[in-house]
Amino acid sequence: MLNDVPSPPPLQSPLATGITCRCPRCGGASLFKRLLIVRETCPACGLDYRFVDSGDGPAVFAIFILGFLVLGGALIVEFKLEPPVWVHVFMWGVGTPMLALGLLRVLKATLIALQYHNKAEEGRLAVKPRGDV
């Protein structure tokens, strides 16, 4: 009877919630309301997402990962299969943006989950009140 206070939800894995694009606190509801637009609050647990600031991090990681995958894939296809140019244009012209959107979504959700998990926030300088000198 003394312990009627509800316990907080168990801590979710940042990697698991990032890959599934779920709320970093409860892991229940989707983090995004559209493709890359973050919701204002979690519909399941009510977590306010105003703390979210993934910045350019997901884009930088996506550029490095996609650059490696697409360039490597294009070189392998060219030297192993020797297809006509239109095959490359179709494969990489259509495939790269699709890969980019999927990867950006997962990377953004993972960085948001890591930000929540590590309680990261914008740095602030402590301002001391001026004393009379």
RAJOTA-V234213 format. One record per residue. N is the residue number from 0. RES is the residue in three letters. PSI is psi in whole degrees, 0 to 359 (NA if undefined). Layout:
# RAJOTA-V234213
n=N res=RES psi=PSI
n=N res=RES psi=PSI
This chain:
# RAJOTA-V234213
n=0 res=MET psi=330
n=1 res=LEU psi=335
n=2 res=ASN psi=55
n=3 res=ASP psi=358
n=4 res=VAL psi=127
n=5 res=PRO psi=140
n=6 res=SER psi=148
n=7 res=PRO psi=155
n=8 res=PRO psi=151
n=9 res=PRO psi=146
n=10 res=LEU psi=126
n=11 res=GLN psi=151
n=12 res=SER psi=127
n=13 res=PRO psi=325
n=14 res=LEU psi=317
n=15 res=ALA psi=316
n=16 res=THR psi=330
n=17 res=GLY psi=316
n=18 res=ILE psi=323
n=19 res=THR psi=356
n=20 res=CYS psi=47
n=21 res=ARG psi=170
n=22 res=CYS psi=133
n=23 res=PRO psi=340
n=24 res=ARG psi=308
n=25 res=CYS psi=338
n=26 res=GLY psi=13
n=27 res=GLY psi=309
n=28 res=ALA psi=160
n=29 res=SER psi=142
n=30 res=LEU psi=331
n=31 res=PHE psi=143
n=32 res=LYS psi=334
n=33 res=ARG psi=194
n=34 res=LEU psi=306
n=35 res=LEU psi=13
n=36 res=ILE psi=121
n=37 res=VAL psi=139
n=38 res=ARG psi=163
n=39 res=GLU psi=320
n=40 res=THR psi=162
n=41 res=CYS psi=126
n=42 res=PRO psi=340
n=43 res=ALA psi=311
n=44 res=CYS psi=351
n=45 res=GLY psi=12
n=46 res=LEU psi=128
n=47 res=ASP psi=124
n=48 res=TYR psi=19
n=49 res=ARG psi=341
n=50 res=PHE psi=346
n=51 res=VAL psi=126
n=52 res=ASP psi=85
n=53 res=SER psi=344
n=54 res=GLY psi=219
n=55 res=ASP psi=2
n=56 res=GLY psi=310
n=57 res=PRO psi=321
n=58 res=ALA psi=320
n=59 res=VAL psi=313
n=60 res=PHE psi=319
n=61 res=ALA psi=320
n=62 res=ILE psi=314
n=63 res=PHE psi=316
n=64 res=ILE psi=312
n=65 res=LEU psi=323
n=66 res=GLY psi=316
n=67 res=PHE psi=312
n=68 res=LEU psi=314
n=69 res=VAL psi=315
n=70 res=LEU psi=315
n=71 res=GLY psi=317
n=72 res=GLY psi=318
n=73 res=ALA psi=319
n=74 res=LEU psi=318
n=75 res=ILE psi=314
n=76 res=VAL psi=317
n=77 res=GLU psi=313
n=78 res=PHE psi=335
n=79 res=LYS psi=319
n=80 res=LEU psi=336
n=81 res=GLU psi=58
n=82 res=PRO psi=168
n=83 res=PRO psi=164
n=84 res=VAL psi=323
n=85 res=TRP psi=333
n=86 res=VAL psi=317
n=87 res=HIS psi=315
n=88 res=VAL psi=315
n=89 res=PHE psi=310
n=90 res=MET psi=307
n=91 res=TRP psi=333
n=92 res=GLY psi=329
n=93 res=VAL psi=319
n=94 res=GLY psi=321
n=95 res=THR psi=312
n=96 res=PRO psi=325
n=97 res=MET psi=316
n=98 res=LEU psi=320
n=99 res=ALA psi=314
n=100 res=LEU psi=316
n=101 res=GLY psi=317
n=102 res=LEU psi=320
n=103 res=LEU psi=320
n=104 res=ARG psi=313
n=105 res=VAL psi=317
n=106 res=LEU psi=320
n=107 res=LYS psi=315
n=108 res=ALA psi=322
n=109 res=THR psi=317
n=110 res=LEU psi=325
n=111 res=ILE psi=317
n=112 res=ALA psi=320
n=113 res=LEU psi=322
n=114 res=GLN psi=317
n=115 res=TYR psi=314
n=116 res=HIS psi=320
n=117 res=ASN psi=5
n=118 res=LYS psi=40
n=119 res=ALA psi=140
n=120 res=GLU psi=171
n=121 res=GLU psi=138
n=122 res=GLY psi=145
n=123 res=ARG psi=142
n=124 res=LEU psi=136
n=125 res=ALA psi=124
n=126 res=VAL psi=121
n=127 res=LYS psi=140
n=128 res=PRO psi=144
n=129 res=ARG psi=133
n=130 res=GLY psi=157
n=131 res=ASP psi=128
n=132 res=VAL psi=NA
